[in-house]
């Protein structure tokens, strides 16, 4: 993901599950007084998922004016470069690559660039909106 979208990285904390959230949306956390949805991007990326552990990290990112937490196993560092589109015409790819906006060629392989705005499905976006509003209003049922 692009660095301007990253707000902060934090250690794994307890995630409060949401009913009917779907497999990618783990739930929500309280991040500095703001309710933030947290998701596991592995299903969207087509890779095997493993339960987050205490050594996992959450990347807090800003997506269209809202915060989103993305669970990752580890963070290796920052990479500079100009990403190239995966498709010659620059159109988004389908399937598990639909959240990939491009790739950087590195000496040891490719680094895929994830587009955080495309990680949540429409159903998950709706669940987040409805439940976050209810939680913010104090409705914990």
C-alpha positions in Angstrom: 0.0 0.0 0.0 1.1 3.5 -0.6 2.8 5.2 2.4 0.4 8.2 2.5 -2.4 5.8 3.3 -0.6 4.5 6.4 -1.4 6.3 9.6 0.4 4.0 12.0 1.3 0.4 12.8 0.3 -1.0 16.1 0.8 -4.3 17.9 -2.0 -6.8 17.8 -4.8 -6.1 20.3 -8.1 -7.9 21.1 -10.5 -7.5 18.2 -14.2 -7.3 19.0 -16.0 -9.6 16.5 -19.0 -8.3 14.6 -22.1 -10.5 13.8 -22.6 -11.3 10.1 -19.2 -9.8 9.3 -17.9 -12.4 6.9 -14.6 -14.3 7.0 -12.3 -11.4 6.1 -13.6 -8.9 8.6 -12.2 -9.9 12.0 -14.2 -7.2 13.9 -13.4 -3.8 15.4 -10.9 -2.2 17.7 -10.8 1.0 19.7 -7.9 3.0 18.2 -7.3 6.2 20.2 -11.1 6.6 20.8 -12.2 5.7 17.3 -13.9 2.5 16.3 -11.8 0.9 13.5 -12.7 -2.2 11.5 -10.0 -4.8 11.3 -9.6 -7.2 8.5 -7.5 -10.2 7.5 -6.5 -9.6 3.8 -5.4 -13.2 3.2 -8.6 -14.3 1.6 -8.7 -11.3 -0.8 -5.1 -12.0 -1.7 -5.6 -15.7 -2.2 -3.1 -16.9 0.4 -3.5 -19.2 3.4 -4.9 -17.5 6.5 -3.6 -18.1 9.9 -5.1 -16.7 13.1 -3.4 -13.5 14.2 -1.0 -13.9 17.1 0.6 -11.6 19.6 3.4 -11.0 17.2 1.0 -9.9 14.4 0.8 -6.2 13.5 -2.2 -4.0 12.5 -1.6 -1.4 9.9 -3.9 1.5 10.5 -4.7 3.1 7.2 -6.9 5.9 6.0 -9.3 4.8 3.2 -11.6 7.5 1.8 -11.5 9.5 5.0 -12.1 6.5 7.3 -9.7 4.4 9.3 -9.2 0.7 8.5 -7.0 -1.8 10.3 -5.2 -4.5 8.2 -3.6 -7.5 10.0 -0.2 -8.6 8.8 2.2 -11.2 10.0 5.2 -8.8 9.9 6.4 -5.6 8.4 9.8 -5.8 6.6 10.2 -2.2 5.9 9.5 0.5 3.3 10.2 0.2 -0.4 10.5 3.2 -2.8 9.7 3.0 -6.4 7.2 3.6 -9.1 4.7 0.7 -9.2 3.7 -0.7 -12.6 0.2 -1.8 -13.4 -0.4 -5.5 -13.4 -2.5 -5.2 -16.6 -1.1 -3.3 -19.6 -4.2 -1.1 -19.8 -4.1 -0.4 -16.0 -7.5 -1.8 -15.4 -8.1 -3.6 -12.1 -7.6 -7.3 -12.1 -10.3 -9.8 -11.1 -10.5 -12.5 -8.5 -8.0 -12.6 -5.7 -6.0 -9.8 -7.4 -8.8 -7.3 -7.4 -7.3 -5.4 -4.5 -3.8 -5.2 -6.1 -3.1 -1.9 -7.8 0.3 -2.6 -9.1 3.7 -4.2 -8.5 7.3 -3.1 -8.0 10.1 -5.1 -9.5 12.9 -5.6 -6.9 16.2 -7.4 -7.2 14.8 -10.4 -5.3 11.3 -10.5 -6.9 8.1 -8.5 -7.1 6.4 -6.5 -4.4 2.6 -6.3 -4.9 0.9 -3.0 -4.0 -2.4 -3.5 -2.1 -5.2 -1.0 -2.5 -6.8 -0.8 1.0 -10.1 0.6 -0.4 -10.7 -2.6 -2.3 -10.1 -5.0 0.6 -13.6 -4.8 2.0 -16.5 -6.4 0.1 -19.7 -4.3 -0.2 -21.4 -6.6 2.4 -18.5 -6.1 4.8 -18.6 -2.3 4.2 -22.3 -2.3 5.1 -21.7 -4.4 8.3 -18.9 -2.1 9.4 -21.1 1.0 8.8 -24.1 -0.3 10.7 -22.3 -1.9 13.6 -19.7 1.0 14.0 -22.6 3.5 14.2 -24.4 1.3 16.8 -21.2 0.8 18.8 -20.4 4.6 18.7 -23.9 5.2 20.0 -23.3 2.8 22.9 -25.5 0.0 21.6 -23.3 -3.1 22.5 -26.0 -5.7 21.8 
